[in-house]
Amino acid sequence: MSDLLEIDNLTVQFRGDSGWITAVDDVSLNLREGETLGIVGESGSGKSVTALSILRLHAAATTRHPTGRITYAGRDMLALTPRQLRAVRGREIAMIFQDPMSSLNPVLTIADQISETLRLHQGLDAAAARQRAIELLDLVRIPDARRRVDEYPHRLSGGMRQRVMIAIAIACRPRLLIADEPTTALDVTIQAQILDLLRELQSSLGMSVILISHDMGVIAEFAQRVVVMYAGRVVETAPVKDLFRKPVHPYTEGLLAAIPKLDVDVIRLPTIRGSIPDPAQIIQGCRYGPRCPVVLNQCLVEAPALLPAGPSRFARCPPRVAAP
């Protein structure tokens, strides 16, 4: 299975009051054709910043990429011209954003917002684009699509708005779909429906998917491989079954320990002490060191590298990697 997307040593910085702040530091990952890759971590880990960098959706005036390369289907995304980028966005790579209410335009109908992508990338006229919009709403299981297509976003429920976002994203049958927290604001029943829908669409359209989430249960159900991020860095990557069966990095262990288990009766779930560091803060050694329950002196002096930790997996925790 060949790689559709490769991110090599990507660093993303934003301009702050005191200079450039590093939000993503030396991140490398890859995505294979037809694969679902989960990216997980607390808020502030750099998940969304990494994903938005693929399509270069950060404000150009306040963003820079001092190192790194993002290669999609053999093309360096960081080297594309604005015109070349517009040809890729929506047609080859599409994204479902976290909050559909703020991502959808409140003064345009659903038909207008789905049709824009179809008219821009496929050259459809207004009538053909509207008909295709109805078909897409049917595909994402919005009832009475012919009537709903003329509604405004505020007239739809949260689940329906999320389905509209999915319809817009798959309108041009992209090769890569980036789903950034697609179920966060939804109740459990609707979450399951959205995940089932994404799984069916991936199978029928043959898409590769990057699923960003802080919910380990969603990652376990949907992804094939997992990248765990902390404070702007990748700390562990592994096939999903291996990661859940035997995590290597202490941060991954902490995330998994905090998942409620139906067969275990506990009064209080384990937690990870402290909080994720401010990206402007300079930390010597391992960035997880101040919160790590098994930190060693060497961890506080030297930042560990991402090293092999078994078949098809890597981790940024040398003492544990070396352990039998």
FENBELLIN-V573613 format. One record per pair of residues at least 4 apart in sequence whose C-alpha atoms are under 6 Angstrom apart, sorted by sequence separation. I is the first residue (numbers start at 0). J is the second residue. If there is no record, write none. Layout:
i->(I & I)
j->(J & J)
This chain:
i->(14 & 15 & 40 & 47 & 51 & 70 & 79 & 87 & 88 & 89 & 99 & 110 & 114 & 116 & 117 & 118 & 123 & 124 & 137 & 144 & 155 & 166 & 200 & 201 & 218 & 228 & 241 & 242 & 287 & 308 & 14 & 51 & 70 & 118 & 123 & 136 & 185 & 201 & 228 & 237 & 308 & 13 & 69 & 227 & 228 & 246 & 288 & 307 & 308 & 12 & 13 & 69 & 137 & 227 & 306 & 12 & 136 & 182 & 227 & 306 & 12 & 305 & 11 & 12 & 226 & 305 & 11 & 133 & 225 & 257 & 304 & 11 & 133 & 225 & 257 & 303 & 308 & 10 & 224 & 257 & 285 & 10 & 114 & 224 & 225 & 284 & 285 & 10 & 224 & 284 & 9 & 223 & 284 & 8 & 9 & 284 & 285 & 8 & 272 & 284 & 8 & 110 & 113 & 7 & 6 & 6 & 23 & 139 & 5 & 4 & 4 & 3 & 2 & 3 & 2 & 3 & 1 & 2 & 135 & 175 & 177 & 180 & 174 & 175 & 176 & 177 & 178 & 179 & 180 & 175 & 110 & 109 & 110 & 109 & 108 & 108 & 108 & 14 & 105 & 13 & 13 & 12 & 12 & 11 & 10 & 113 & 10 & 9 & 9 & 8 & 7 & 7 & 99 & 6 & 99 & 6 & 5 & 5 & 4 & 4 & 3 & 248 & 3 & 94 & 93 & 237 & 236 & 236 & 235 & 235 & 234 & 90 & 92 & 234 & 91 & 94 & 97 & 90 & 91 & 92 & 93 & 94 & 95 & 96 & 97 & 92 & 94 & 95 & 97 & 33 & 35 & 37 & 41 & 33 & 34 & 35 & 36 & 37 & 38 & 39 & 40 & 33 & 35 & 37 & 39 & 32 & 37 & 44 & 37 & 44 & 36 & 44 & 45 & 35 & 38 & 40 & 44 & 35 & 36 & 37 & 38 & 39 & 40 & 36 & 38 & 26 & 24 & 23 & 24 & 22 & 22 & 20)
j->(18 & 19 & 44 & 51 & 55 & 74 & 83 & 91 & 92 & 93 & 103 & 114 & 118 & 120 & 121 & 122 & 127 & 128 & 141 & 148 & 159 & 170 & 204 & 205 & 222 & 232 & 245 & 246 & 291 & 312 & 19 & 56 & 75 & 123 & 128 & 141 & 190 & 206 & 233 & 242 & 313 & 19 & 75 & 233 & 234 & 252 & 294 & 313 & 314 & 19 & 20 & 76 & 144 & 234 & 313 & 20 & 144 & 190 & 235 & 314 & 21 & 314 & 21 & 22 & 236 & 315 & 22 & 144 & 236 & 268 & 315 & 23 & 145 & 237 & 269 & 315 & 320 & 23 & 237 & 270 & 298 & 24 & 128 & 238 & 239 & 298 & 299 & 25 & 239 & 299 & 25 & 239 & 300 & 25 & 26 & 301 & 302 & 26 & 290 & 302 & 27 & 129 & 132 & 27 & 27 & 28 & 45 & 162 & 29 & 29 & 30 & 30 & 30 & 31 & 31 & 32 & 31 & 32 & 166 & 206 & 208 & 211 & 206 & 207 & 208 & 209 & 210 & 211 & 212 & 208 & 148 & 148 & 149 & 149 & 149 & 150 & 151 & 61 & 152 & 61 & 62 & 62 & 63 & 64 & 64 & 167 & 66 & 66 & 67 & 67 & 67 & 68 & 160 & 68 & 161 & 69 & 69 & 70 & 70 & 71 & 71 & 316 & 72 & 168 & 168 & 312 & 312 & 313 & 313 & 314 & 314 & 171 & 173 & 315 & 173 & 176 & 179 & 173 & 174 & 175 & 176 & 177 & 178 & 179 & 180 & 176 & 178 & 179 & 181 & 205 & 207 & 209 & 213 & 206 & 207 & 208 & 209 & 210 & 211 & 212 & 213 & 207 & 209 & 211 & 213 & 207 & 218 & 228 & 222 & 229 & 222 & 230 & 231 & 222 & 225 & 227 & 231 & 223 & 224 & 225 & 226 & 227 & 228 & 225 & 227 & 232 & 231 & 231 & 232 & 231 & 278 & 279)
